[in-house]
Amino acid sequence: MATVEQPHDYYNLPPAYLGFCGFLRLQAGTVLAGGGVDAYSHRNMTVRATSADMNTTQEVTKPDIIDSRFDKTVYQLGPKLVEGSISFPAVYDIQGGVNIVEALYCYAVTRKAIDGLISPFALDVKYAVSGGQNDGSFVYMGCIANTFKFAVTNEDVVNINVDIIGLVREQSTEELAPPSAAELTNTRIVTWNDARVELVLDESRTGGGLITIGGEYVRSFECNINNAAERFYTLNKQLFPQAVAPTKRDVDGSLELLGRHRDLADIAWTNENFCSESSQIKFGFVPKSTTADCNSTFGVTLPNCIFEIEEMSLGVGLFVTTVNWHSLPAAGNTTDDPLLESLNSTVFNY
């Protein structure tokens, strides 16, 4: 009997698993009270990510020892490190009354009043369609937002990047169901025209009245919040850490100006003449429309900002200057956190 040729799909094993079939979801949780702000809960929130590289890694080393062999004969296991980053464009979607940018910002900023720790959360990550030998659904638990980055450039979108450190990873015991049609509707990406960046310069430094530098001078802006979290290990019979905790918080960033702004340059040049700072940086996004489906905003005021001397270079293209800056909010266990107090109460002047 002649052999019947099978269709191509018969041999297409394993199949090609396409990443867009997966998803990353922030499990329903609670941002605990801290910094003068009450606790609030949220439901499951899907992150419309452009990239998400949550992983568990483990280093295997082969040390040199004296054992009469010219091949290595021993190996050593390192700790299991749960970490990764997610990048996504800010969107106007509100899931359960909360914008995903606001939720992750609060996880990154809110320190509990008692011990200064950060609220943990869990992430569902489905890398591709599960089944057969694939089994690509995992739950990352005990995660904290180690860094939060807000960045916008002219003619581009508002980009958010969050670096995450977790405690453990477990394989999901059941198929992770994707968000329903009601949970994930269409929404608009926040573009540079929606972004707001405003510098309010210290009156005592300007030699006169209040000086405000609006977004019309700014070509790009970046804010980085870094919790400098560390892993702490014990003899807990695990290669996972016992705890992950933040240390001193660092808030800084940079902005690119169209040309050179004399008032901002003068403040940086005379830093040595003053012993404190009260300049502010406001940033966020506000839609032009305030209709029911476009009422999501994000705004923060950073206090006590110090500006560095501008960086300049001469070329054949557009003349711009870059200014690096630092913010010292001075939040603590017995003080309210300006980074939380100003959230969504920031008023922009343009």
C-alpha positions in Angstrom: 0.0 0.0 0.0 1.3 3.5 -0.9 2.2 5.8 2.0 -0.1 8.7 2.3 1.7 12.0 3.0 0.5 13.7 6.1 -0.3 17.4 6.1 2.4 19.7 7.4 0.6 20.5 10.7 1.0 16.8 11.6 4.7 17.4 12.0 4.5 20.8 13.6 5.3 19.5 17.1 6.1 21.3 19.3 4.1 24.2 17.9 5.3 27.8 17.8 4.1 29.5 20.9 3.5 33.2 20.3 4.0 35.6 23.2 1.0 37.8 22.6 -1.2 34.9 23.7 0.3 35.3 27.2 -0.3 38.1 29.7 1.0 39.7 32.9 -1.5 40.4 35.7 -1.2 42.2 39.0 -3.2 40.0 41.4 -5.9 41.7 43.5 -4.2 43.1 46.6 -3.9 46.0 49.1 -1.4 48.8 49.2 -1.0 49.1 53.0 -1.3 52.5 54.8 1.8 54.6 55.0 3.2 58.1 54.5 0.0 59.7 55.8 -2.1 57.9 53.2 -4.8 55.3 54.0 -4.6 51.8 52.7 -6.5 50.9 49.5 -7.4 47.7 47.7 -7.6 46.9 44.0 -8.8 44.1 41.9 -6.9 42.1 39.3 -5.2 44.4 36.9 -3.7 43.4 33.5 -0.6 45.2 32.5 -0.6 46.0 28.7 3.1 45.4 28.6 5.6 46.0 25.7 8.0 43.7 27.5 8.0 41.6 30.7 11.0 39.5 31.6 10.1 38.1 35.0 12.3 35.1 35.7 13.9 32.9 38.3 17.7 32.5 37.8 20.3 30.4 39.6 24.0 30.6 39.1 26.0 27.3 38.9 29.7 27.8 39.6 32.5 25.2 39.3 35.3 26.3 41.7 38.9 25.2 41.3 40.1 22.7 43.9 43.1 20.5 44.4 42.0 16.9 43.6 44.6 15.4 41.2 42.3 16.0 38.2 42.6 18.5 35.3 38.9 18.6 34.9 36.5 20.3 37.4 34.8 17.8 39.7 32.7 19.9 42.0 29.9 22.4 41.4 28.1 24.8 43.6 24.5 26.1 43.5 23.8 29.8 44.0 20.6 31.4 45.4 17.4 31.4 43.3 16.8 35.0 42.3 13.3 36.1 41.4 13.4 39.3 39.5 12.6 41.1 36.3 11.2 44.2 34.8 8.0 45.3 33.1 7.7 48.1 30.6 4.5 49.5 29.3 3.0 52.7 27.9 0.8 54.7 30.2 -2.9 54.3 29.3 -6.1 56.0 30.3 -7.8 52.7 31.2 -9.2 52.4 34.8 -9.4 48.9 36.1 -11.6 48.7 39.1 -11.4 52.4 39.8 -7.5 52.5 39.7 -5.1 53.3 36.9 -2.3 50.8 36.6 0.3 53.6 36.6 -1.0 54.9 39.9 -1.2 51.4 41.4 2.4 50.5 40.6 3.6 54.0 41.7 1.9 53.5 45.1 3.5 50.1 45.5 6.9 51.6 44.7 6.5 54.7 47.0 4.4 53.7 50.0 6.5 52.8 53.0 4.6 51.3 56.0 4.7 53.6 59.0 5.8 51.0 61.5 8.8 49.4 59.8 9.4 51.3 56.5 8.7 48.2 54.4 6.9 48.2 51.1 3.6 46.4 50.4 4.2 43.1 48.6 2.1 41.9 45.7 1.7 38.8 43.5 2.1 38.6 39.7 0.4 36.1 37.4 2.5 35.5 34.3 1.3 33.4 31.4 4.2 33.2 28.9 2.2 31.3 26.2 -0.7 28.9 25.8 -0.3 26.1 28.3 -0.8 22.4 27.6 1.2 19.4 26.7 4.9 19.9 27.5 4.6 23.7 27.6 3.1 24.6 31.0 4.0 28.2 30.8 1.9 29.7 33.6 3.5 30.9 36.8 2.8 32.9 40.0 5.5 35.2 41.4 4.8 35.9 45.0 6.2 38.3 47.6 7.1 40.8 44.9 8.0 44.4 45.6 8.5 47.3 43.2 12.2 48.1 43.5 12.3 50.9 41.0 9.7 53.0 39.2 10.6 55.1 36.1 8.4 57.7 34.4 9.8 58.9 31.0 8.5 60.9 28.2 10.1 62.4 25.0 8.6 64.7 22.4 6.7 62.9 19.7 6.6 59.7 21.8 4.4 58.1 24.5 4.7 58.2 28.2 6.7 55.1 29.1 6.7 53.4 32.5 9.3 50.8 33.7 9.2 48.9 36.9 11.9 46.7 38.2 10.6 43.9 40.5 12.2 41.7 43.1 10.3 38.7 44.3 10.6 36.0 46.9 9.5 32.8 45.2 8.0 31.5 41.9 5.5 28.7 41.8 3.9 27.0 38.8 0.2 27.7 38.5 -1.8 24.7 39.5 -4.5 25.7 37.0 -4.7 27.4 33.7 -4.5 31.1 34.1 -7.6 32.6 32.5 -7.1 35.7 30.5 -9.0 38.9 31.3 -12.6 39.0 30.2 -13.9 41.5 27.5 -15.4 43.6 30.3 -12.1 43.7 32.2 -9.9 44.8 29.3 -11.6 47.2 27.0 -9.9 49.4 24.4 -8.1 52.6 25.7 -5.9 55.4 24.5 -2.2 55.5 25.1 -0.9 58.6 26.9 1.2 60.6 24.4 3.6 63.5 24.9 0.9 66.1 24.4 -0.9 64.7 27.5 2.3 64.8 29.6 2.9 67.6 32.1 6.3 68.7 33.4 6.7 71.9 35.4 9.6 73.3 37.4 8.8 75.7 40.3 12.0 77.4 41.3 12.9 78.4 44.9 11.9 82.0 45.3 14.8 82.7 47.6 17.2 81.5 44.8 15.7 83.5 42.0 16.2 86.9 43.5 12.6 87.8 43.2 9.2 86.3 42.6 8.2 82.8 41.8 9.6 81.4 38.5 7.8 78.6 36.8 9.3 76.7 33.8 6.6 75.0 31.9 6.6 72.0 29.5 7.0 74.3 26.5 10.8 74.4 27.4 11.1 70.6 28.0 11.8 68.2 25.2 12.2 65.1 27.4 11.8 64.2 31.1 12.7 61.2 33.2 12.1 60.5 36.9 13.6 57.5 38.7 12.5 56.2 42.1 14.9 53.6 43.5 14.2 51.7 46.7 17.6 50.0 46.6 16.0 46.8 47.9 18.2 43.9 49.2 17.7 40.2 49.7 18.2 38.7 53.2 19.0 35.0 53.6 18.6 32.8 56.7 19.1 29.1 57.3 15.5 28.5 56.2 16.3 25.3 54.3 15.6 27.2 51.0 17.7 28.7 48.3 15.1 31.6 48.2 15.7 34.5 50.5 13.8 34.8 53.8 12.9 38.5 53.1 13.3 41.3 50.6 13.4 44.8 52.1 14.0 48.3 50.8 16.8 50.5 52.1 17.3 54.3 51.6 15.2 55.6 48.8 16.7 57.7 46.0 14.7 60.0 43.8 16.4 61.6 40.8 16.2 62.1 37.0 17.0 64.4 34.1 15.4 66.7 31.6 16.3 68.0 28.2 15.6 71.7 27.5 15.0 73.4 24.2 18.1 75.6 24.3 19.3 76.9 27.7 17.1 78.4 30.4 19.0 81.2 32.2 17.1 81.1 35.5 17.5 77.3 35.9 21.2 77.6 34.9 21.7 80.4 37.5 20.2 78.3 40.3 22.6 75.4 39.6 25.6 77.7 39.3 25.0 79.3 42.7 24.3 76.0 44.6 27.3 76.7 46.8 25.8 80.0 48.1 22.8 78.3 49.7 22.4 75.6 52.3 18.9 74.3 51.6 16.5 73.9 48.6 12.7 74.2 48.2 12.4 74.0 44.4 9.7 71.6 43.1 9.2 69.4 40.0 5.7 68.5 39.0 5.1 65.7 36.5 2.3 63.5 35.3 -0.3 63.4 32.6 -3.7 65.0 32.1 -6.1 64.5 29.2 -7.6 67.4 27.3 -11.0 65.9 27.7 -12.7 65.1 31.0 -15.5 63.0 29.7 -16.5 59.9 31.6 -14.2 57.6 29.6 -11.2 59.9 29.7 -11.0 61.0 33.4 -7.9 59.2 34.5 -5.1 61.5 35.5 -1.7 61.2 37.2 0.2 63.9 38.9 3.0 64.2 41.5 5.0 67.0 43.0 8.6 66.3 44.0 9.9 68.7 46.8 13.3 69.9 47.7 14.9 69.6 44.2 18.5 70.3 43.5 19.6 70.9 39.9 23.0 70.2 38.5 24.9 72.5 36.1 23.6 72.0 32.6 25.4 69.8 30.1 25.9 71.5 26.7 27.5 70.4 23.4 27.7 72.1 20.0 26.7 70.4 16.8 25.1 71.0 13.5 21.6 70.0 14.9 19.3 71.5 17.4 20.9 73.1 20.4 19.7 71.5 23.7 20.9 71.3 27.3 20.5 68.4 29.7 19.9 69.1 33.4 20.2 66.3 36.0 18.3 66.8 39.2 17.8 65.2 42.6 14.8 65.3 45.1 15.1 64.9 48.8 11.5 64.4 50.1 12.7 63.6 53.7 9.8 61.3 54.4 10.0 59.0 57.4 8.0 57.0 59.9 6.7 60.0 61.7 6.2 62.3 58.7 3.8 62.3 55.8 5.3 61.4 52.4 5.2 64.3 49.9 5.3 61.8 47.1 2.0 60.4 48.3 0.4 63.5 49.6 0.8 65.2 46.2 -0.5 62.2 44.2 -3.5 63.4 42.0 -3.7 66.6 44.0 -0.9 68.3 42.0 -2.2 71.3 40.1 -0.4 72.2 36.8 -0.3 75.8 35.6 -0.5 75.0 31.9 
